């Protein structure tokens, strides 16, 4: 009986070690990574009720795709800086596509954005399927995409979007 438990322990340990090695040394999944084309995904525009393509409708623009939720405090904290960045560069072709993954209604998401005085595009994905499509690992998570639709930056967590670094990055992409 003792020998059977030893064999089970060896098998379980081997499976655990194999799973660890696969996650540790496996290549990252192809998709929403720097240098790749941004995934095609459709979301609801909370202002118009129309379906919006994150690729086709922003084609030829520098766009910051921000995945967020109303209940996410870091998301809320970074939005005023996003608004300032948007105000600075919107006339040069810069857009922000802020995609809420809330299960709430689009009206609730729109009301939240109005409360914060946000004027950039507030989009909604109640299904939350953007997260696997864009391979997010948390909220907020953002993707800075160039005019050709290539991802130039992936930012995980709250960012100071109006910092000199991000402003210079956006200005350089707009100048291309």
DOVEX-212854 format. One record per residue (C-alpha): residue in one letter; chain; x, z, y. Coordinates in Angstrom, 3 decimals. Example, Ala and Ser with C-alpha at 12.3 -4.5 7.8 and 13.67 -1.06 7.14 Angstrom:
BEGIN
<pt aa="A" ch="A" c1="12.300" c3="7.800" c2="-4.500"/>
<pt aa="S" ch="A" c1="13.670" c3="7.140" c2="-1.060"/>
***
This chain:
BEGIN
<pt aa="X" ch="A" c1="0.000" c3="0.000" c2="0.000"/>
<pt aa="X" ch="A" c1="2.807" c3="0.895" c2="2.421"/>
<pt aa="X" ch="A" c1="4.478" c3="-2.449" c2="1.718"/>
<pt aa="X" ch="A" c1="1.271" c3="-4.331" c2="2.683"/>
<pt aa="X" ch="A" c1="1.182" c3="-2.603" c2="6.082"/>
<pt aa="X" ch="A" c1="4.814" c3="-3.493" c2="6.662"/>
<pt aa="X" ch="A" c1="4.041" c3="-7.135" c2="5.910"/>
<pt aa="X" ch="A" c1="1.039" c3="-7.075" c2="8.293"/>
<pt aa="X" ch="A" c1="3.228" c3="-5.526" c2="11.010"/>
<pt aa="X" ch="A" c1="5.876" c3="-8.232" c2="10.538"/>
<pt aa="X" ch="A" c1="3.262" c3="-11.009" c2="10.726"/>
<pt aa="X" ch="A" c1="1.573" c3="-9.544" c2="13.817"/>
<pt aa="X" ch="A" c1="4.958" c3="-9.049" c2="15.499"/>
<pt aa="X" ch="A" c1="5.934" c3="-12.624" c2="14.712"/>
<pt aa="X" ch="A" c1="2.694" c3="-13.983" c2="16.138"/>
<pt aa="X" ch="A" c1="3.115" c3="-11.867" c2="19.273"/>
<pt aa="X" ch="A" c1="6.703" c3="-13.032" c2="19.741"/>
<pt aa="X" ch="A" c1="5.644" c3="-16.652" c2="19.243"/>
<pt aa="X" ch="A" c1="2.830" c3="-16.349" c2="21.800"/>
<pt aa="X" ch="A" c1="5.201" c3="-14.735" c2="24.289"/>
<pt aa="X" ch="A" c1="7.774" c3="-17.498" c2="23.796"/>
<pt aa="X" ch="A" c1="5.135" c3="-20.215" c2="24.280"/>
<pt aa="X" ch="A" c1="3.927" c3="-18.740" c2="27.567"/>
<pt aa="X" ch="A" c1="7.424" c3="-17.926" c2="28.785"/>
<pt aa="X" ch="A" c1="9.155" c3="-21.205" c2="27.982"/>
<pt aa="X" ch="A" c1="6.337" c3="-23.778" c2="27.916"/>
<pt aa="X" ch="A" c1="6.453" c3="-26.350" c2="30.714"/>
<pt aa="X" ch="A" c1="3.924" c3="-25.719" c2="33.469"/>
<pt aa="X" ch="A" c1="0.683" c3="-27.680" c2="33.216"/>
<pt aa="X" ch="A" c1="0.523" c3="-30.980" c2="35.068"/>
<pt aa="X" ch="A" c1="-1.890" c3="-30.932" c2="37.962"/>
<pt aa="X" ch="A" c1="-1.965" c3="-29.144" c2="41.277"/>
<pt aa="X" ch="A" c1="1.784" c3="-28.756" c2="41.753"/>
<pt aa="X" ch="A" c1="4.087" c3="-29.709" c2="44.592"/>
<pt aa="X" ch="A" c1="4.794" c3="-33.446" c2="44.452"/>
<pt aa="X" ch="A" c1="1.707" c3="-34.315" c2="42.418"/>
<pt aa="X" ch="A" c1="-1.388" c3="-36.070" c2="43.713"/>
<pt aa="X" ch="A" c1="-4.094" c3="-33.544" c2="44.572"/>
<pt aa="X" ch="A" c1="-6.839" c3="-33.425" c2="41.941"/>
<pt aa="X" ch="A" c1="-10.116" c3="-35.201" c2="42.647"/>
<pt aa="X" ch="A" c1="-12.892" c3="-32.661" c2="43.043"/>
<pt aa="X" ch="A" c1="-16.336" c3="-32.664" c2="44.645"/>
<pt aa="X" ch="A" c1="-17.806" c3="-29.713" c2="46.543"/>
<pt aa="X" ch="A" c1="-20.795" c3="-29.010" c2="48.786"/>
<pt aa="X" ch="A" c1="-20.390" c3="-29.194" c2="52.559"/>
<pt aa="X" ch="A" c1="-22.245" c3="-26.098" c2="53.813"/>
<pt aa="X" ch="A" c1="-22.890" c3="-27.696" c2="57.223"/>
<pt aa="X" ch="A" c1="-24.573" c3="-30.873" c2="55.953"/>
<pt aa="X" ch="A" c1="-25.518" c3="-30.165" c2="52.332"/>
<pt aa="X" ch="A" c1="-23.637" c3="-33.323" c2="51.309"/>
<pt aa="X" ch="A" c1="-21.263" c3="-33.651" c2="48.381"/>
<pt aa="X" ch="A" c1="-17.675" c3="-34.028" c2="49.596"/>
<pt aa="X" ch="A" c1="-14.666" c3="-35.433" c2="47.740"/>
<pt aa="X" ch="A" c1="-11.497" c3="-33.437" c2="48.320"/>
<pt aa="X" ch="A" c1="-9.518" c3="-36.637" c2="47.841"/>
<pt aa="X" ch="A" c1="-11.536" c3="-39.587" c2="49.176"/>
<pt aa="X" ch="A" c1="-13.136" c3="-37.840" c2="52.157"/>
<pt aa="X" ch="A" c1="-9.771" c3="-36.543" c2="53.394"/>
<pt aa="X" ch="A" c1="-7.790" c3="-39.695" c2="52.628"/>
<pt aa="X" ch="A" c1="-5.117" c3="-40.430" c2="55.231"/>
<pt aa="X" ch="A" c1="-5.313" c3="-36.918" c2="56.690"/>
<pt aa="X" ch="A" c1="-3.039" c3="-33.914" c2="56.393"/>
<pt aa="X" ch="A" c1="-5.317" c3="-31.316" c2="54.828"/>
<pt aa="X" ch="A" c1="-5.065" c3="-27.675" c2="53.886"/>
<pt aa="X" ch="A" c1="-7.305" c3="-27.001" c2="50.875"/>
<pt aa="X" ch="A" c1="-7.962" c3="-23.262" c2="50.796"/>
<pt aa="X" ch="A" c1="-9.742" c3="-21.677" c2="47.806"/>
<pt aa="X" ch="A" c1="-11.362" c3="-18.400" c2="48.856"/>
<pt aa="X" ch="A" c1="-14.384" c3="-16.079" c2="48.570"/>
<pt aa="X" ch="A" c1="-16.364" c3="-13.974" c2="51.035"/>
<pt aa="X" ch="A" c1="-15.635" c3="-10.774" c2="49.079"/>
<pt aa="X" ch="A" c1="-11.852" c3="-11.401" c2="49.159"/>
<pt aa="X" ch="A" c1="-10.238" c3="-9.281" c2="51.902"/>
<pt aa="X" ch="A" c1="-6.936" c3="-11.263" c2="52.039"/>
<pt aa="X" ch="A" c1="-9.046" c3="-14.442" c2="52.380"/>
<pt aa="X" ch="A" c1="-10.877" c3="-12.952" c2="55.338"/>
<pt aa="X" ch="A" c1="-7.636" c3="-11.738" c2="56.926"/>
<pt aa="X" ch="A" c1="-5.942" c3="-15.166" c2="56.857"/>
<pt aa="X" ch="A" c1="-8.872" c3="-17.142" c2="58.264"/>
<pt aa="X" ch="A" c1="-8.298" c3="-16.417" c2="61.985"/>
<pt aa="X" ch="A" c1="-4.734" c3="-17.793" c2="61.627"/>
<pt aa="X" ch="A" c1="-6.140" c3="-20.842" c2="59.819"/>
<pt aa="X" ch="A" c1="-8.555" c3="-21.385" c2="62.711"/>
<pt aa="X" ch="A" c1="-5.711" c3="-21.209" c2="65.246"/>
<pt aa="X" ch="A" c1="-3.653" c3="-23.731" c2="63.237"/>
<pt aa="X" ch="A" c1="-6.681" c3="-26.004" c2="62.984"/>
<pt aa="X" ch="A" c1="-7.369" c3="-25.830" c2="66.726"/>
<pt aa="X" ch="A" c1="-3.747" c3="-26.722" c2="67.466"/>
<pt aa="X" ch="A" c1="-3.592" c3="-29.824" c2="65.244"/>
<pt aa="X" ch="A" c1="-7.169" c3="-31.069" c2="64.675"/>
<pt aa="X" ch="A" c1="-6.884" c3="-33.814" c2="67.304"/>
<pt aa="X" ch="A" c1="-3.828" c3="-35.204" c2="65.476"/>
<pt aa="X" ch="A" c1="-5.659" c3="-35.633" c2="62.172"/>
<pt aa="X" ch="A" c1="-5.201" c3="-32.209" c2="60.587"/>
<pt aa="X" ch="A" c1="-8.116" c3="-30.877" c2="58.548"/>
<pt aa="X" ch="A" c1="-8.868" c3="-27.678" c2="56.686"/>
<pt aa="X" ch="A" c1="-11.125" c3="-27.799" c2="53.629"/>
<pt aa="X" ch="A" c1="-11.954" c3="-24.162" c2="52.872"/>
<pt aa="X" ch="A" c1="-13.658" c3="-24.066" c2="49.464"/>
<pt aa="X" ch="A" c1="-15.623" c3="-20.898" c2="48.736"/>
<pt aa="X" ch="A" c1="-16.040" c3="-19.984" c2="45.069"/>
<pt aa="X" ch="A" c1="-18.790" c3="-17.451" c2="45.810"/>
<pt aa="X" ch="A" c1="-21.799" c3="-17.307" c2="43.537"/>
<pt aa="X" ch="A" c1="-23.891" c3="-16.691" c2="46.673"/>
<pt aa="X" ch="A" c1="-25.934" c3="-19.408" c2="48.330"/>
<pt aa="X" ch="A" c1="-24.289" c3="-21.975" c2="50.614"/>
<pt aa="X" ch="A" c1="-26.252" c3="-20.414" c2="53.480"/>
<pt aa="X" ch="A" c1="-24.557" c3="-17.045" c2="52.873"/>
<pt aa="X" ch="A" c1="-21.137" c3="-18.720" c2="52.855"/>
<pt aa="X" ch="A" c1="-21.962" c3="-20.622" c2="56.061"/>
<pt aa="X" ch="A" c1="-23.182" c3="-17.394" c2="57.733"/>
<pt aa="X" ch="A" c1="-19.896" c3="-15.702" c2="56.817"/>
<pt aa="X" ch="A" c1="-17.927" c3="-18.546" c2="58.419"/>
<pt aa="X" ch="A" c1="-20.086" c3="-18.438" c2="61.543"/>
<pt aa="X" ch="A" c1="-19.510" c3="-14.680" c2="61.799"/>
<pt aa="X" ch="A" c1="-15.755" c3="-15.354" c2="61.924"/>
<pt aa="X" ch="A" c1="-16.160" c3="-18.272" c2="64.362"/>
<pt aa="X" ch="A" c1="-14.621" c3="-20.818" c2="61.985"/>
<pt aa="X" ch="A" c1="-14.948" c3="-24.458" c2="63.017"/>
<pt aa="X" ch="A" c1="-13.065" c3="-26.178" c2="60.182"/>
<pt aa="X" ch="A" c1="-14.838" c3="-27.533" c2="57.080"/>
<pt aa="X" ch="A" c1="-16.501" c3="-24.773" c2="55.045"/>
<pt aa="X" ch="A" c1="-17.212" c3="-26.059" c2="51.561"/>
<pt aa="X" ch="A" c1="-18.813" c3="-24.393" c2="48.548"/>
<pt aa="X" ch="A" c1="-18.227" c3="-24.546" c2="44.802"/>
<pt aa="X" ch="A" c1="-20.733" c3="-22.172" c2="43.237"/>
<pt aa="X" ch="A" c1="-19.641" c3="-23.303" c2="39.746"/>
<pt aa="X" ch="A" c1="-16.086" c3="-22.073" c2="40.455"/>
<pt aa="X" ch="A" c1="-14.708" c3="-25.038" c2="38.502"/>
<pt aa="X" ch="A" c1="-12.263" c3="-25.844" c2="41.287"/>
<pt aa="X" ch="A" c1="-10.086" c3="-23.017" c2="40.015"/>
<pt aa="X" ch="A" c1="-9.196" c3="-24.698" c2="36.703"/>
<pt aa="X" ch="A" c1="-9.051" c3="-28.119" c2="38.403"/>
<pt aa="X" ch="A" c1="-6.537" c3="-26.838" c2="40.973"/>
<pt aa="X" ch="A" c1="-5.015" c3="-24.288" c2="38.566"/>
<pt aa="X" ch="A" c1="-5.464" c3="-21.331" c2="40.893"/>
<pt aa="X" ch="A" c1="-4.272" c3="-17.941" c2="39.742"/>
<pt aa="X" ch="A" c1="-5.857" c3="-15.849" c2="42.465"/>
<pt aa="X" ch="A" c1="-7.534" c3="-15.807" c2="45.833"/>
<pt aa="X" ch="A" c1="-6.752" c3="-17.008" c2="48.343"/>
<pt aa="X" ch="A" c1="-4.756" c3="-19.960" c2="47.112"/>
<pt aa="X" ch="A" c1="-3.959" c3="-22.922" c2="49.334"/>
<pt aa="X" ch="A" c1="-2.605" c3="-26.454" c2="48.994"/>
<pt aa="X" ch="A" c1="-1.075" c3="-28.359" c2="51.892"/>
<pt aa="X" ch="A" c1="-1.631" c3="-32.049" c2="51.177"/>
<pt aa="X" ch="A" c1="0.001" c3="-34.961" c2="53.012"/>
<pt aa="X" ch="A" c1="-1.593" c3="-38.219" c2="54.207"/>
<pt aa="X" ch="A" c1="-0.858" c3="-39.889" c2="50.858"/>
<pt aa="X" ch="A" c1="-2.725" c3="-37.158" c2="48.944"/>
<pt aa="X" ch="A" c1="0.436" c3="-35.498" c2="47.587"/>
<pt aa="X" ch="A" c1="0.675" c3="-31.720" c2="47.417"/>
<pt aa="X" ch="A" c1="3.504" c3="-30.509" c2="49.666"/>
<pt aa="X" ch="A" c1="2.973" c3="-26.738" c2="49.422"/>
<pt aa="X" ch="A" c1="1.156" c3="-24.307" c2="47.139"/>
<pt aa="X" ch="A" c1="0.607" c3="-20.879" c2="48.696"/>
<pt aa="X" ch="A" c1="-0.708" c3="-17.982" c2="46.640"/>
<pt aa="X" ch="A" c1="-2.110" c3="-15.032" c2="48.558"/>
<pt aa="X" ch="A" c1="-2.649" c3="-14.365" c2="52.241"/>
<pt aa="X" ch="A" c1="-0.566" c3="-16.474" c2="54.621"/>
<pt aa="X" ch="A" c1="0.050" c3="-16.445" c2="58.366"/>
<pt aa="X" ch="A" c1="-0.974" c3="-20.073" c2="58.803"/>
<pt aa="X" ch="A" c1="-0.191" c3="-20.042" c2="62.515"/>
<pt aa="X" ch="A" c1="3.421" c3="-18.957" c2="61.923"/>
<pt aa="X" ch="A" c1="6.247" c3="-21.145" c2="63.242"/>
<pt aa="X" ch="A" c1="7.139" c3="-22.179" c2="59.675"/>
<pt aa="X" ch="A" c1="3.652" c3="-23.445" c2="58.813"/>
<pt aa="X" ch="A" c1="3.140" c3="-25.027" c2="62.234"/>
<pt aa="X" ch="A" c1="6.416" c3="-26.945" c2="61.847"/>
<pt aa="X" ch="A" c1="5.449" c3="-28.011" c2="58.323"/>
<pt aa="X" ch="A" c1="2.064" c3="-29.353" c2="59.478"/>
<pt aa="X" ch="A" c1="3.607" c3="-31.076" c2="62.526"/>
<pt aa="X" ch="A" c1="6.204" c3="-32.791" c2="60.316"/>
<pt aa="X" ch="A" c1="3.532" c3="-34.054" c2="57.902"/>
<pt aa="X" ch="A" c1="1.412" c3="-35.340" c2="60.779"/>
<pt aa="X" ch="A" c1="4.437" c3="-37.209" c2="62.182"/>
<pt aa="X" ch="A" c1="5.004" c3="-39.119" c2="58.918"/>
***
